[in-house]
Amino acid sequence: MNILIIDDDSGCLDSLSSSLQLYSHNCEAHTNAVKAIEIYRENPSRFDLVITDMKMPVMSGIEVLQKALQINKDAKVIIITAYGDVETAILAVNNHAYAFFGKPINFQELLETIERIENEKNEKKLTKEEQTRLIDEYAKLKKAFEELQTLLNRDRSKTEGGK
């Protein structure tokens, strides 16, 4: 998966990015949330997931979440924080965060969450492909039906004209 990671703590950012890359995820990491959102805005389909820290200077994780959803209503955003109180978790969920993790992150749970997002993405892709296939099949059937109707009408006209 292509993951945009935002955290003002460069150590945490590097550690998370390196760990996810070991599991074949492509990561783009930024300590500046404003710059990261600008990059996201340029091409939101480039990223399958945004992982953001909650407490950062200039822009909070909730603001990153809200902006990502404004740019792409289907954005998947995971919020991570060292300040994992219940109020913060509720705030994240109420703002449609896909998941919320306290630091230190349970990496296995994070991987399972990423896998779930990837599975949902693949299912959605298959559904869209199936819809496209069905639309094509419907168009072919409709055309064949119209051609058959035309032939039947011509045949009827000949039969009626011959009487």
Backbone as CSV, one residue per row, in Angstrom:
resi,resn,N_x,N_y,N_z,CA_x,CA_y,CA_z,C_x,C_y,C_z
1,MET,0.842,-1.179,0.000,0.000,0.000,0.000,0.884,1.237,0.000
2,ASN,0.357,2.316,-0.520,1.056,3.606,-0.507,0.540,4.403,0.682
3,ILE,1.440,4.711,1.583,1.052,5.319,2.863,1.765,6.654,3.049
4,LEU,0.979,7.675,3.386,1.509,8.986,3.760,1.544,9.020,5.285
5,ILE,2.736,9.222,5.846,2.893,9.248,7.311,3.307,10.647,7.731
6,ILE,2.608,11.160,8.750,2.867,12.515,9.229,3.077,12.457,10.744
7,ASP,4.246,12.923,11.181,4.535,12.974,12.614,5.657,13.985,12.814
8,ASP,5.498,14.877,13.765,6.520,15.889,14.000,7.750,15.308,14.692
9,ASP,7.656,14.102,15.225,8.788,13.419,15.848,9.489,12.593,14.770
10,SER,10.626,13.101,14.286,11.314,12.443,13.168,11.766,11.030,13.520
11,GLY,12.098,10.772,14.773,12.493,9.423,15.186,11.344,8.438,15.042
12,CYS,10.196,8.841,15.525,9.000,7.999,15.416,8.632,7.808,13.947
13,LEU,8.713,8.890,13.188,8.391,8.873,11.759,9.291,7.891,11.014
14,ASP,10.590,7.990,11.245,11.549,7.108,10.567,11.339,5.646,10.971
15,SER,11.102,5.422,12.247,10.906,4.070,12.750,9.656,3.426,12.132
16,LEU,8.562,4.173,12.123,7.310,3.647,11.572,7.437,3.409,10.070
17,SER,7.996,4.369,9.378,8.179,4.251,7.930,9.060,3.053,7.584
18,SER,10.187,2.910,8.260,11.105,1.784,8.006,10.442,0.451,8.306
19,SER,9.713,0.393,9.397,9.041,-0.853,9.772,7.992,-1.252,8.742
20,LEU,7.208,-0.288,8.268,6.173,-0.593,7.280,6.782,-0.984,5.936
21,GLN,7.912,-0.384,5.610,8.578,-0.732,4.347,9.080,-2.166,4.366
22,LEU,9.411,-2.688,5.534,9.822,-4.094,5.649,8.684,-5.033,5.247
23,TYR,7.459,-4.543,5.331,6.270,-5.328,4.962,5.739,-4.918,3.588
24,SER,6.635,-4.388,2.766,6.345,-4.042,1.353,5.374,-2.889,1.160
25,HIS,5.271,-2.015,2.142,4.452,-0.822,1.981,5.347,0.327,1.527
26,ASN,4.841,1.113,0.601,5.565,2.300,0.143,5.162,3.459,1.049
27,CYS,6.130,4.070,1.674,5.837,5.135,2.632,6.476,6.450,2.200
28,GLU,5.703,7.514,2.353,6.230,8.864,2.190,6.027,9.541,3.539
29,ALA,7.117,9.959,4.151,7.070,10.467,5.518,7.364,11.965,5.569
30,HIS,6.576,12.673,6.408,6.750,14.127,6.551,6.592,14.534,8.006
31,THR,7.469,15.453,8.427,7.326,16.032,9.766,6.455,17.287,9.722
32,ASN,6.234,17.832,8.546,5.441,19.050,8.381,4.051,18.678,7.840
33,ALA,3.041,18.795,8.687,1.680,18.398,8.308,1.121,19.253,7.174
34,VAL,1.423,20.529,7.163,0.914,21.426,6.119,1.456,20.993,4.756
35,LYS,2.750,20.747,4.702,3.376,20.285,3.449,2.799,18.929,3.027
36,ALA,2.617,18.042,3.993,2.081,16.711,3.693,0.675,16.802,3.098
37,ILE,-0.158,17.673,3.644,-1.519,17.841,3.119,-1.477,18.453,1.722
38,GLU,-0.541,19.355,1.475,-0.382,19.920,0.119,-0.051,18.806,-0.875
39,ILE,0.836,17.918,-0.490,1.215,16.784,-1.343,0.008,15.870,-1.550
40,TYR,-0.732,15.631,-0.493,-1.942,14.791,-0.587,-2.957,15.430,-1.532
41,ARG,-3.129,16.741,-1.419,-4.096,17.462,-2.252,-3.736,17.357,-3.748
42,GLU,-2.435,17.377,-4.061,-1.986,17.301,-5.448,-2.429,16.015,-6.140
43,ASN,-2.446,14.914,-5.399,-2.825,13.635,-5.991,-3.279,12.670,-4.899
44,PRO,-4.512,12.830,-4.418,-4.968,11.984,-3.305,-5.041,10.497,-3.652
45,SER,-5.240,10.171,-4.925,-5.332,8.754,-5.291,-3.969,8.054,-5.215
46,ARG,-2.928,8.841,-5.048,-1.567,8.288,-4.911,-1.396,7.545,-3.590
47,PHE,-2.221,7.896,-2.602,-2.092,7.303,-1.269,-3.328,6.487,-0.914
48,ASP,-3.076,5.286,-0.400,-4.164,4.415,0.057,-4.522,4.701,1.509
49,LEU,-3.588,5.304,2.221,-3.756,5.495,3.654,-2.922,6.679,4.130
50,VAL,-3.469,7.397,5.112,-2.722,8.456,5.795,-2.630,8.040,7.261
51,ILE,-1.425,8.057,7.783,-1.213,7.826,9.215,-0.658,9.127,9.770
52,THR,-1.343,9.683,10.764,-0.914,10.972,11.302,-0.872,10.964,12.828
53,ASP,0.110,11.679,13.343,0.191,11.908,14.782,-0.932,12.861,15.162
54,MET,-1.369,12.812,16.398,-2.463,13.664,16.858,-1.979,15.061,17.225
55,LYS,-0.939,15.127,18.038,-0.487,16.433,18.534,0.778,16.859,17.803
56,MET,0.602,17.878,16.966,1.731,18.425,16.200,1.588,19.941,16.170
57,PRO,2.685,20.652,15.974,2.577,22.106,15.839,1.884,22.464,14.526
58,VAL,1.218,23.556,14.480,0.549,24.134,13.316,-0.751,23.409,12.965
59,MET,-0.727,22.084,12.847,-1.925,21.350,12.445,-2.030,20.056,13.258
60,SER,-3.185,19.837,13.869,-3.381,18.619,14.662,-3.747,17.444,13.760
61,GLY,-3.702,16.261,14.337,-4.111,15.070,13.601,-5.566,15.132,13.177
62,ILE,-6.411,15.732,14.019,-7.837,15.881,13.662,-7.965,16.798,12.444
63,GLU,-7.183,17.869,12.405,-7.214,18.771,11.237,-6.710,18.056,9.984
64,VAL,-5.669,17.246,10.127,-5.176,16.455,8.995,-6.288,15.532,8.511
65,LEU,-6.930,14.856,9.445,-8.044,13.956,9.127,-9.156,14.695,8.377
66,GLN,-9.568,15.838,8.909,-10.647,16.610,8.281,-10.263,17.078,6.879
67,LYS,-9.042,17.554,6.724,-8.593,18.028,5.405,-8.491,16.871,4.411
68,ALA,-7.984,15.740,4.866,-7.886,14.572,3.979,-9.278,14.151,3.498
69,LEU,-10.250,14.176,4.402,-11.628,13.797,4.028,-12.282,14.849,3.129
70,GLN,-11.910,16.116,3.304,-12.419,17.155,2.393,-11.870,16.935,0.986
71,ILE,-10.616,16.548,0.898,-9.964,16.315,-0.391,-10.494,15.033,-1.038
72,ASN,-10.648,13.991,-0.230,-11.096,12.684,-0.718,-12.026,12.078,0.322
73,LYS,-13.312,12.053,0.019,-14.295,11.576,1.002,-14.074,10.118,1.403
74,ASP,-13.322,9.369,0.583,-13.035,7.969,0.880,-11.672,7.757,1.542
75,ALA,-11.031,8.844,1.955,-9.695,8.742,2.570,-9.752,7.852,3.809
76,LYS,-8.705,7.078,3.959,-8.540,6.248,5.163,-7.431,6.903,5.977
77,VAL,-7.772,7.285,7.207,-6.812,7.979,8.067,-6.739,7.271,9.412
78,ILE,-5.527,6.948,9.809,-5.273,6.373,11.133,-4.566,7.442,11.955
79,ILE,-5.060,7.646,13.161,-4.452,8.625,14.061,-3.675,7.883,15.141
80,ILE,-2.441,8.365,15.364,-1.601,7.810,16.425,-1.279,8.925,17.412
81,THR,-1.126,8.559,18.684,-0.824,9.590,19.673,-0.179,9.001,20.916
82,ALA,0.660,9.804,21.523,1.241,9.439,22.814,0.298,9.839,23.946
83,TYR,-0.724,10.609,23.585,-1.696,11.107,24.572,-3.021,10.398,24.354
84,GLY,-3.031,9.097,24.572,-4.183,8.270,24.220,-5.273,8.221,25.260
85,ASP,-5.877,9.355,25.572,-6.993,9.339,26.507,-8.298,9.062,25.749
86,VAL,-9.338,8.758,26.508,-10.636,8.392,25.927,-11.222,9.545,25.118
87,GLU,-11.102,10.765,25.612,-11.655,11.925,24.890,-11.022,12.079,23.507
88,THR,-9.716,11.881,23.426,-9.013,12.003,22.147,-9.463,10.901,21.195
89,ALA,-9.617,9.706,21.707,-10.081,8.583,20.877,-11.488,8.842,20.357
90,ILE,-12.367,9.351,21.220,-13.742,9.660,20.801,-13.739,10.761,19.755
91,LEU,-12.909,11.769,19.943,-12.794,12.858,18.971,-12.350,12.309,17.610
92,ALA,-11.379,11.419,17.617,-10.895,10.823,16.367,-11.995,10.018,15.676
93,VAL,-12.675,9.194,16.426,-13.748,8.364,15.858,-14.900,9.230,15.359
94,ASN,-15.269,10.237,16.121,-16.370,11.126,15.705,-16.037,11.901,14.433
95,ASN,-14.755,12.060,14.154,-14.332,12.750,12.937,-13.992,11.762,11.822
96,HIS,-14.387,10.517,12.005,-14.288,9.471,10.985,-12.876,8.963,10.731
97,ALA,-12.073,8.923,11.784,-10.774,8.254,11.660,-11.049,6.767,11.454
98,TYR,-10.247,6.134,10.632,-10.430,4.695,10.401,-10.032,3.912,11.655
99,ALA,-8.971,4.381,12.307,-8.501,3.715,13.525,-7.720,4.709,14.368
100,PHE,-7.483,4.325,15.604,-6.801,5.180,16.569,-5.846,4.296,17.364
101,PHE,-4.564,4.676,17.407,-3.562,3.900,18.136,-2.794,4.790,19.093
102,GLY,-2.601,4.302,20.295,-1.740,4.983,21.252,-0.295,4.592,20.999
103,LYS,0.616,5.471,21.411,2.042,5.165,21.320,2.490,4.595,22.648
104,PRO,3.356,3.639,22.709,3.949,2.974,21.555,2.890,2.141,20.819
105,ILE,3.010,2.126,19.518,2.026,1.466,18.662,2.194,-0.049,18.748
106,ASN,1.071,-0.734,18.884,1.075,-2.187,18.765,1.201,-2.460,17.262
107,PHE,2.415,-2.768,16.818,2.703,-2.861,15.390,1.896,-3.970,14.716
108,GLN,1.683,-5.076,15.421,0.901,-6.181,14.841,-0.536,-5.731,14.580
109,GLU,-1.116,-5.002,15.511,-2.480,-4.488,15.313,-2.523,-3.485,14.161
110,LEU,-1.492,-2.663,14.053,-1.422,-1.704,12.948,-1.368,-2.448,11.616
111,LEU,-0.531,-3.488,11.536,-0.440,-4.278,10.300,-1.788,-4.929,9.959
112,GLU,-2.480,-5.433,10.964,-3.800,-6.043,10.743,-4.801,-4.998,10.229
113,THR,-4.729,-3.798,10.766,-5.617,-2.716,10.321,-5.304,-2.331,8.883
114,ILE,-4.030,-2.235,8.555,-3.619,-1.909,7.182,-4.077,-3.010,6.227
115,GLU,-3.952,-4.255,6.658,-4.404,-5.375,5.822,-5.914,-5.299,5.584
116,ARG,-6.663,-4.921,6.617,-8.120,-4.772,6.482,-8.452,-3.668,5.468
117,ILE,-7.727,-2.560,5.526,-7.929,-1.463,4.574,-7.612,-1.947,3.155
118,GLU,-6.529,-2.689,3.031,-6.131,-3.205,1.721,-7.193,-4.161,1.170
119,ASN,-7.735,-5.024,2.023,-8.790,-5.947,1.594,-10.040,-5.194,1.153
120,GLU,-10.410,-4.170,1.906,-11.577,-3.357,1.533,-11.346,-2.687,0.184
121,LYS,-10.137,-2.183,-0.022,-9.797,-1.529,-1.289,-9.913,-2.521,-2.445
122,ASN,-9.381,-3.722,-2.248,-9.434,-4.741,-3.294,-10.867,-5.180,-3.592
123,GLU,-11.685,-5.318,-2.547,-13.087,-5.686,-2.741,-13.818,-4.593,-3.518
124,LYS,-13.546,-3.349,-3.187,-14.175,-2.226,-3.879,-13.748,-2.203,-5.348
125,LYS,-12.466,-2.488,-5.593,-11.949,-2.523,-6.959,-12.640,-3.626,-7.749
126,LEU,-12.777,-4.808,-7.136,-13.466,-5.914,-7.812,-14.917,-5.560,-8.093
127,THR,-15.573,-4.910,-7.155,-16.959,-4.509,-7.346,-17.072,-3.539,-8.514
128,LYS,-16.174,-2.567,-8.600,-16.204,-1.608,-9.714,-15.940,-2.309,-11.040
129,GLU,-14.983,-3.247,-11.043,-14.690,-3.993,-12.270,-15.903,-4.816,-12.695
130,GLU,-16.564,-5.432,-11.728,-17.764,-6.221,-12.025,-18.883,-5.324,-12.555
131,GLN,-19.051,-4.145,-11.983,-20.060,-3.204,-12.478,-19.759,-2.801,-13.914
132,THR,-18.507,-2.530,-14.207,-18.110,-2.157,-15.565,-18.403,-3.292,-16.533
133,ARG,-18.062,-4.512,-16.127,-18.323,-5.681,-16.973,-19.821,-5.845,-17.220
134,LEU,-20.624,-5.685,-16.177,-22.077,-5.826,-16.319,-22.661,-4.733,-17.213
135,ILE,-22.156,-3.530,-17.107,-22.616,-2.432,-17.969,-22.297,-2.748,-19.423
136,ASP,-21.098,-3.254,-19.679,-20.706,-3.635,-21.043,-21.605,-4.753,-21.570
137,GLU,-21.847,-5.765,-20.745,-22.702,-6.884,-21.153,-24.132,-6.403,-21.429
138,TYR,-24.620,-5.520,-20.589,-25.960,-4.973,-20.782,-26.049,-4.217,-22.107
139,ALA,-25.036,-3.410,-22.397,-25.022,-2.649,-23.658,-25.035,-3.590,-24.855
140,LYS,-24.266,-4.684,-24.791,-24.238,-5.656,-25.880,-25.606,-6.329,-26.044
141,LEU,-26.210,-6.722,-24.924,-27.520,-7.370,-24.975,-28.590,-6.417,-25.512
142,LYS,-28.517,-5.170,-25.085,-29.488,-4.178,-25.548,-29.361,-3.985,-27.059
143,LYS,-28.135,-3.897,-27.548,-27.907,-3.731,-28.983,-28.422,-4.948,-29.751
144,ALA,-28.127,-6.151,-29.245,-28.598,-7.374,-29.900,-30.122,-7.426,-29.909
145,PHE,-30.755,-7.029,-28.815,-32.215,-7.012,-28.734,-32.805,-6.019,-29.742
146,GLU,-32.199,-4.840,-29.842,-32.677,-3.827,-30.795,-32.518,-4.315,-32.239
147,GLU,-31.402,-4.990,-32.527,-31.201,-5.540,-33.870,-32.227,-6.624,-34.170
148,LEU,-32.507,-7.462,-33.190,-33.512,-8.515,-33.350,-34.894,-7.911,-33.584
149,GLN,-35.228,-6.869,-32.826,-36.513,-6.184,-33.020,-36.612,-5.612,-34.432
150,THR,-35.539,-5.010,-34.906,-35.522,-4.441,-36.261,-35.753,-5.531,-37.292
151,LEU,-35.083,-6.670,-37.143,-35.265,-7.792,-38.074,-36.691,-8.329,-38.023
152,LEU,-37.235,-8.451,-36.825,-38.610,-8.939,-36.690,-39.602,-7.961,-37.315
153,ASN,-39.374,-6.670,-37.116,-40.267,-5.660,-37.696,-40.189,-5.687,-39.222
154,ARG,-39.005,-5.852,-39.781,-38.835,-5.955,-41.237,-39.545,-7.188,-41.768
155,ASP,-39.373,-8.303,-41.053,-39.995,-9.549,-41.472,-41.522,-9.415,-41.425
156,ARG,-42.038,-8.757,-40.382,-43.471,-8.522,-40.238,-43.986,-7.644,-41.382
157,SER,-43.193,-6.609,-41.700,-43.583,-5.696,-42.764,-43.658,-6.445,-44.106
158,LYS,-42.701,-7.308,-44.366,-42.701,-8.105,-45.601,-43.890,-9.027,-45.638
159,THR,-44.192,-9.666,-44.496,-45.314,-10.605,-44.427,-46.632,-9.878,-44.618
160,GLU,-46.770,-8.735,-43.967,-48.008,-7.957,-44.096,-48.125,-7.317,-45.461
161,GLY,-47.005,-6.905,-46.018,-46.981,-6.270,-47.343,-47.289,-7.274,-48.436
162,GLY,-47.000,-8.529,-48.229,-47.210,-9.557,-49.229,-48.646,-10.038,-49.278
163,LYS,-49.485,-9.717,-48.330,-50.873,-10.194,-48.300,-51.785,-9.391,-49.143
